[in-house]
C-alpha cells in the first residue's frame, strides 16, 4: 500500500471523493474529478514530492486510471532502498 503523502496528495485532486470514503487501489480517479489539467498538476507534485521523473511511456490514461496503477508506476521510478 502507499504512504500518507501519496494518499493526501491524491485526495487533494479528487474533489468528488468524500473525506470519509476510503481511497482504494481501484478507486476510479476520473469519476472522482481527476480531469486533464488536474492530472498534469498531480504529475508535477508527485515528481517533486518523490524526486522522480515520469518517463514518456508512463504518461498515459492507464497510469492515472486508479491509485493502484499510479502507485505501482511511481514506486517503479523510485530508487531501491
Backbone torsions as a table, in degrees:
resi	resn	phi	psi	omega
1	UNK	NA	163.4	-176.1
2	UNK	-86.1	172.9	-179.1
3	UNK	-91.0	174.6	-175.8
4	UNK	-68.3	-31.2	177.6
5	UNK	-61.0	-45.3	179.1
6	UNK	-62.1	-46.6	-179.0
7	UNK	-59.8	-50.5	-178.4
8	UNK	-64.5	-42.4	179.9
9	UNK	-63.3	-48.6	-178.0
10	UNK	-63.5	-43.6	178.9
11	UNK	-57.5	-34.7	-178.2
12	UNK	-66.8	-15.5	178.1
13	UNK	-104.7	9.4	-179.2
14	UNK	-119.9	80.3	-174.5
15	UNK	-64.9	-20.3	-177.9
16	UNK	-99.2	6.8	177.5
17	UNK	-92.9	113.7	179.0
18	UNK	-59.6	142.7	-177.1
19	UNK	-56.5	-33.0	-177.3
20	UNK	-84.6	-8.5	-179.0
21	UNK	-83.4	134.6	179.9
22	UNK	-69.2	142.7	173.8
23	UNK	-94.7	112.0	-176.8
24	UNK	-107.0	172.0	179.2
25	UNK	-59.6	-29.4	-175.2
26	UNK	-101.4	5.3	179.7
27	UNK	-57.1	121.4	-178.9
28	UNK	-74.6	106.1	-172.4
29	UNK	-61.4	-41.5	-179.4
30	UNK	-64.5	-35.2	179.3
31	UNK	-67.3	-23.0	-179.7
32	UNK	-101.3	13.0	169.6
33	UNK	108.3	7.1	177.8
34	UNK	-79.5	98.9	179.0
35	UNK	-94.9	-175.7	-174.0
36	UNK	-65.3	-40.5	178.8
37	UNK	-65.7	-43.7	178.7
38	UNK	-63.8	-34.8	178.9
39	UNK	-62.5	-44.1	178.9
40	UNK	-64.0	-43.1	178.6
41	UNK	-64.1	-44.1	178.9
42	UNK	-60.7	-43.7	179.0
43	UNK	-56.4	-47.0	-179.9
44	UNK	-62.7	-44.4	-179.7
45	UNK	-64.6	-42.2	179.0
46	UNK	-64.7	-41.0	178.5
47	UNK	-61.9	-41.1	179.2
48	UNK	-70.7	-43.8	-176.8
49	UNK	-65.4	-37.0	-175.1
50	UNK	-106.9	3.8	178.5
51	UNK	52.1	51.2	179.0
52	UNK	-130.3	173.0	175.9
53	UNK	-133.4	120.3	177.3
54	UNK	-70.2	129.2	177.5
55	UNK	-77.2	158.8	-177.7
56	UNK	-55.4	-38.0	-178.1
57	UNK	-69.3	-14.5	177.7
58	UNK	-92.3	-7.9	-177.6
59	UNK	-90.3	76.7	179.8
60	UNK	-147.1	167.8	-177.6
61	UNK	-62.3	-32.9	-178.0
62	UNK	-64.0	-38.5	179.5
63	UNK	-59.5	-37.3	-176.4
64	UNK	-101.5	22.2	179.9
65	UNK	-71.3	-43.5	-178.8
66	UNK	-153.8	164.7	-178.1
67	UNK	-59.9	-34.5	-179.3
68	UNK	-61.4	-48.1	179.4
69	UNK	-65.9	-41.9	-179.0
70	UNK	-63.9	-44.2	179.4
71	UNK	-65.1	-40.0	178.4
72	UNK	-60.6	-44.6	178.6
73	UNK	-64.4	-46.8	179.8
74	UNK	-61.9	-42.7	-179.5
75	UNK	-62.5	-37.7	-179.7
76	UNK	-67.7	-23.7	-179.5
77	UNK	-82.9	-19.1	-176.9
78	UNK	-80.8	141.7	177.8
79	UNK	-64.9	145.4	178.2
80	UNK	-65.3	140.5	-179.2
81	UNK	-106.7	NA	NA
